[in-house]
Amino acid sequence: MNDHKTAEHTIGDHKHGPDCGHEAVEHGDHVDYVHDGHRHAEHEDHYDEH
């Protein structure tokens, strides 16, 4: 069962990555970045919120 909700956040000028300043968290087959208390995962032209 998937126990987390997702929402979309538009990618603006900021690009999450190893040197972006946000905490990186491994999440299955990708890395989420903690931003404003939410975990963001890049997906096409937006971020999914986990």
C-alpha positions as CSV (number, residue, x, y, z in Angstrom):
1,M,0.0,0.0,0.0
2,N,1.3,3.5,-0.9
3,D,1.0,5.5,2.4
4,H,2.1,8.9,1.2
5,K,0.3,11.6,-0.7
6,T,1.7,13.3,-3.8
7,A,1.2,16.8,-5.1
8,E,2.9,18.7,-8.0
9,H,5.3,21.6,-7.6
10,T,6.4,23.6,-10.6
11,I,10.1,23.7,-11.2
12,G,11.3,27.3,-11.2
13,D,14.8,28.6,-11.2
14,H,15.8,26.2,-8.4
15,K,17.1,22.8,-9.4
16,H,17.5,20.2,-6.7
17,G,20.8,18.3,-6.8
18,P,23.8,17.3,-4.8
19,D,24.9,20.9,-4.2
20,C,21.5,22.6,-3.9
21,G,21.6,23.1,-0.2
22,H,18.6,20.8,0.6
23,E,18.8,17.6,2.5
24,A,19.0,14.5,0.2
25,V,17.0,11.4,1.2
26,E,17.2,8.1,-0.7
27,H,13.7,7.0,-1.6
28,G,13.5,3.7,-3.5
29,D,15.1,4.2,-6.9
30,H,15.5,8.0,-6.7
31,V,16.5,10.8,-4.3
32,D,14.1,13.2,-2.7
33,Y,15.1,16.6,-1.5
34,V,13.6,18.1,1.7
35,H,12.3,21.6,1.0
36,D,10.0,23.5,3.4
37,G,9.2,20.4,5.4
38,H,8.3,18.3,2.3
39,R,10.2,15.8,0.3
40,H,10.4,16.7,-3.4
41,A,11.2,14.2,-6.2
42,E,11.8,15.5,-9.8
43,H,9.3,14.2,-12.3
44,E,9.3,15.6,-15.9
45,D,8.8,19.4,-15.6
46,H,7.7,19.4,-12.0
47,Y,8.4,18.0,-8.5
48,D,6.2,15.4,-6.9
49,E,5.8,16.0,-3.1
50,H,6.1,12.9,-0.9
